C-alpha cells in the first residue's frame, strides 16, 4: 500500500465522519464474516469497531478508525477482496496502521465486546 493512501486514512480531512460511520455500520459484520479466516487479528479489528462507535472516544481517533474500517468494508480498493489469497492484504495493512496509531484508546470494554460479538457471530 502506498504511503500516501495510508496517510489519507490515518489523517482523514474530508469531514465525512458521519457518512463513514453509516457505511461501516451497514457493512461491517458482513465483511467480518468474509474476512474472519484471513485476518489474524480480527478481535482487534472488532475492538476497533466498538472503539469507533463509542461516543467517549476522541474525535480524531474515531476519524482514523472509521476511515480504516470504511476501507475494510468497501468492496473496491487497491486489491479487490475477491482475489483469493491477496484480496485482504491491503485491508490488513490499513487496519494494522490504524490500530497501531490508536492503540492506547482501545479500552478493555471494547475488547470484551469484540470477544463476545465474535463468539456470538461464530466468525473466529
Secondary structure, DSSP 8 states (H G I E B T S, - for coil): --HHHHHHHHT--S--HHHHHHHHHHHHHHHHHHHTTT-TTHHHHHHHHHHHH-TTS-HHHHHHHHHHHHHHH-S-SSS-TTSTTTTTHHHHHHHHHHHHHHGGG--HHHHHHHHHHHHHHT--
